[in-house]
């Protein structure tokens, strides 16, 4: 009998600890941080050894859901370097900009294709020759979960060494800067 009472008391204590503060975690207060930038993915494929690198940034909104949608702002930064005969993606960082809102969660995975293939240039850049330039690419799989509507959305996002990137479904702006 004492064993059963001890197990019940331990389970009750554990349940009360688990339930503490869940309201604050699932719905942050309005006076908390507004749009914090939290790193969700960071990888380095190639370390530039004194070569000139170019940093690129894309900021967009990932939409989660079908009829009812939740917008999750995302920032993707990547660095390119001349390697293997063409520009390659050297490093990628993925940030979730509304990370103070714990009702959404962003997860990213990356796969790099270092083979020099004809690739697209960023929108608005002029071609210097008639031929399509060669570049390496990286593919990001972005998965976002919205607890509010109990939905998950996955998107495959392509970037390359020339600065080209796909766009997310939401409103987006793109910037690119050389370093």
N, C-alpha and C positions, 0 to 999 in steps of 0.2 A: 504494500500500500504506500509505504514511504517513497519507494522508487517511482511510482506513478505520479505522486504529488510533486516530486522533484522534477520530473520530466515536464509536467504541465507548467510548473512555475518557470522553468528555464525557457520553454517555448513562448510563454507569455512575455517574459522579459525580453527575449530576442525580437518578438514581433513589435513590442513597443519601441525598441531602439530603431528598428527598420522604418517605422512609420513616422518618426520624428523629422520635422523640417521638410517633408515632401512638398508641401504647398509652396514654400519659398523656392525650392529647386525647380519645380515644373513651370511656375509663372513668376518670373522676376518682377520686382516692383518697378514702377515707372521712374522712381528717383535713382535707380541703379545706373550702371554704365549703359550708354545708348548703343553705339555701334563700335564694339571692340573688334579688333583684328586678331584672330587666333589662328596659329599655324596648325593645319590639319594634316599636311603631307609635306615631306621634305626629302629629296633624294639628289645625289650627285652621281652622274654617269661617267663624266670625264673631268679630270682636274686640269684646268688650263695652266700650261707651263710657260708663263711669260707671253703667251699669245694674246692678241687683242680680243676682248670679249664684248658681246652686245647683250644688254639686258632688255627684256620685253615684258610688258605688263598688259593683262587683259582683265577688265572688271565687268562682270555681268550678273544677271539674275537668273537663278535656276528655279523653275516652277515645279512644284510637287503637287500631284493630284490631277484629277480630270475635270470634274464639274466644279468642285470647290478646290481652289488652288491657294497654295502658300508660296510666297516669293522668298527665296534665300539668296542674299547677295554673296557672290564668290569673287575672289581675286586670285588670278593665276600669274605667277612670275616665273620666267624661265631665262636662262642664260645660254647663249650660243657661242661656239668657238670653232675656229677653222681646224678640222681634224680629219684625216683620212681622205683628203682631196676635196672636201666640200664642207659647208657649214653644218655643224651638228648641234643637237640639243645637249648641253653639258649638265645642267641642273634644273630642277623644277621645285617650286614651292606653291602650295595651294592653301589659301586662307579662307576662313568663313568669317564674313564681316559682321554678322549679327550674332556672334557667339554668346552674348549676354542672354539671349533668348534660348533657354535650354529646351524649348519645345521642338527644336530642329537640330539635326545632327548630320554633318557632312563627312563622308569617307572617300578617299581617293586612292587609286592604284595606278601605277605607270608601267608602260612597256616601251622600250626604246628600239627603234629600227635604225641602225647605224649604216645601212647600205645607202650609198649615194644614188638617189633616183630623181627623176624630174619632179620638181615640187612647185607649189603655188607660192607667189609672192604676196606680201601683205596688201590689203586693199589700199589703193591710192598710190602705190609705188610704181614708178615707170620702169619699163624694161630697158636695159642698156643694149641688149642684142636681141636678135630675132629668135634665138634658141631659148628653150625653157631651161632655167638654171637647175643644177643638181643640188640636192640637200638630203640630210638625214631627218627623220621625224620621230616624234614620241606620241604615244597614244595614252590618254588619261581616261580611266573609267571613274566617273564621279557618281556616287550614290548618296542621295539625300533622303532623310527620313523626317517626316513631320508628324509628331505625336498628336497634334491638335485634330488632324483629319485622318489619322491612322493610315497613311499612305507612304510608299517609298517610290522614288523615281531614280532611274539610272540613265546616264548619258555617256556616250563615248565622245571624247573631245580630242581633236588632232591639233598638234602644233609642230612647226618645223624650224630648222636652223635659219631660215630666211626671215622669220618673224611672222609667218602666216599662222592663223589660228581659226578654228571653227567658232561659231557663236552659240551661246545658250539660248533657250527658248524665250526668255524674258527680255526686257529692254536692256540694252548693253551699250557700253562705250568702250573703245579700245584705245590704248596709248602704247607707244613704243619709244624707247629712248636708247641712245647709244652711249656706252661708257668707254 
